[in-house]
Amino acid sequence: MIRIYEWVTTLMAIDQELYELQLALDLNETELHRWQNYSNNDGDLAKHHTFLTALQKQARLKEVIESLATREEELKKQRQDIIDTIEKFQGLDQRILKMKYVEGMTLESVAEETGYTYQYIRSRHADIMKMIRFSKNV
């Protein structure tokens, strides 16, 4: 049982890192675009530097973007592997975790889907999260 909690903790960490990676990708792609396109206002950074400097910045940004994209793909694969493993388990705790953290459902929706009261699902979820926190500290 503890193993699935570790997977959910890892899944939450992966989701957070994926969010941060997406932000970094967006920022780097925007900056790359600003170093390109000399002929319009989008290339505002390129216009104020030498052509060689602009090319060097573009090359570096492309490396960073490629690295971020590679990491994103690795995390997406890890995430899917964890989800595939979680789906093999049965029981209410696993269903709550899967619905909440894999499918992104609210606890109210989980209660409706499982046929339990919202209060029970909320209490069960709180207990599960306490076990997850405890297992992380041990």
MONORSUL-V525035 format. One line per field, one symbol per residue. ss: DSSP state (h for helix, s for strand, l for the rest). phi: phi as a letter, one per 20 degrees, with the letter a starting at -180 (. if undefined). A space follows every 50 residues. Layout:
BEGIN
ss = ???
phi = ???
END
This chain:
BEGIN
ss = lhhhhhhhhhhhhhhhhhhhhhhhhhhhhhhhhhhlllllhhhhhhhlll hhhhhhhhhhhhhhhhhhhhhhhhhhhhhhhhhhhhlllllhhhhhhhhh hhllllhhhhhhhhlllhhhhhhhhhhhhhhhhhhhhl
phi = .fgfffffffffffgffffffffffgfffffgffedlfecffeffffdcf fffffffffffffffffffffffgfffggffffffgffecofgfffffff deemeffffffffeneffffffffffffffffffffee
END
